[in-house]
Amino acid sequence: MARTVLRSRLYELELSKKRQKLQAVEDTKMDIGFGSQIRSYVLHPYRMVKDHRTKNETSNADRVLDGDIESFIYEYLVYRGVQSRK
C-alpha cells in the first residue's frame, strides 16, 4: 500500500513539474493582436514583405507567398545568433 501511495505522489510531482515548465513557456508568449505580427505583407499598390524582427524585406511577395522564405529564416537565425551572444 505504501508503494502505491509513494508512486502516486511521485507521479503527481512529475506532472506538477511539467505543468510549471509549460506555464513558463506560455508566460513568454505575446498576445495575439494587432502590432504583434512577425511579418507584414503589402500586396497593393506595391508588393513587399517585411519581417519586423530582423528588418529583412523583399519586393517579391509572390515567391514568399509560394513558400520561398529561406531568406527570412536565414536572417532570423543570424538575428538570434547575435542576440544570444550579448
C-alpha positions as CSV (number, residue, x, y, z in Angstrom):
1,M,0.0,0.0,0.0
2,A,2.8,2.4,0.9
3,R,4.5,1.8,-2.5
4,T,1.2,2.7,-4.3
5,V,0.9,5.9,-2.3
6,L,4.6,6.8,-3.0
7,R,4.2,6.1,-6.7
8,S,1.1,8.2,-7.0
9,R,2.8,11.1,-5.1
10,L,5.9,10.9,-7.3
11,Y,3.7,10.8,-10.4
12,E,1.9,14.0,-9.2
13,L,5.2,15.6,-8.5
14,E,6.4,15.0,-12.1
15,L,3.1,16.2,-13.5
16,S,3.5,19.4,-11.5
17,K,7.0,20.0,-12.8
18,K,5.8,19.5,-16.4
19,R,2.9,21.9,-15.8
20,Q,5.3,24.5,-14.4
21,K,7.6,24.2,-17.5
22,L,4.6,24.5,-19.8
23,Q,3.3,27.5,-17.9
24,A,6.7,29.2,-18.2
25,V,6.6,28.8,-21.9
26,E,3.0,30.1,-22.1
27,D,4.0,33.2,-20.0
28,T,6.7,34.2,-22.5
29,K,4.2,34.2,-25.5
30,M,3.0,37.5,-26.8
31,D,-0.7,38.3,-27.1
32,I,-2.2,37.7,-30.5
33,G,-3.3,41.1,-31.7
34,F,-2.5,44.0,-34.0
35,G,1.1,45.1,-33.7
36,S,2.5,41.7,-32.6
37,Q,2.8,40.2,-36.0
38,I,6.2,38.9,-37.2
39,R,5.8,39.7,-40.9
40,S,3.8,42.2,-43.0
41,Y,2.5,41.5,-46.5
42,V,1.7,44.5,-48.7
43,L,0.1,43.5,-52.0
44,H,-1.4,46.7,-53.3
45,P,-0.4,49.3,-54.5
46,Y,3.1,47.9,-54.4
47,R,4.3,44.5,-53.4
48,M,6.5,44.0,-50.3
49,V,7.0,41.5,-47.5
50,K,8.8,42.8,-44.4
51,D,10.0,40.8,-41.3
52,H,9.6,43.1,-38.3
53,R,12.1,41.2,-36.1
54,T,15.1,41.3,-38.5
55,K,14.1,44.2,-40.7
56,N,14.5,42.0,-43.7
57,E,12.3,42.9,-46.7
58,T,11.7,41.7,-50.2
59,S,9.6,43.1,-53.1
60,N,9.0,39.6,-54.5
61,A,5.8,38.9,-52.5
62,D,4.7,36.1,-54.9
63,R,7.7,34.0,-54.1
64,V,7.3,34.4,-50.4
65,L,3.6,33.5,-50.6
66,D,4.5,30.4,-52.6
67,G,6.7,29.3,-49.7
68,D,10.2,30.7,-50.5
69,I,11.0,32.0,-47.0
70,E,14.7,30.9,-46.8
71,S,16.0,34.4,-46.7
72,F,13.7,35.2,-43.8
73,I,14.8,32.1,-42.0
74,Y,18.5,32.8,-42.5
75,E,18.1,36.4,-41.3
76,Y,16.2,35.2,-38.2
77,L,19.0,32.7,-37.4
78,V,21.6,35.4,-37.8
79,Y,19.5,37.7,-35.6
80,R,19.1,35.0,-32.9
81,G,22.8,34.2,-33.0
82,V,23.7,37.8,-32.4
83,Q,21.1,38.2,-29.7
84,S,22.2,35.1,-27.8
85,R,25.9,36.3,-27.6
86,K,25.1,39.5,-25.8
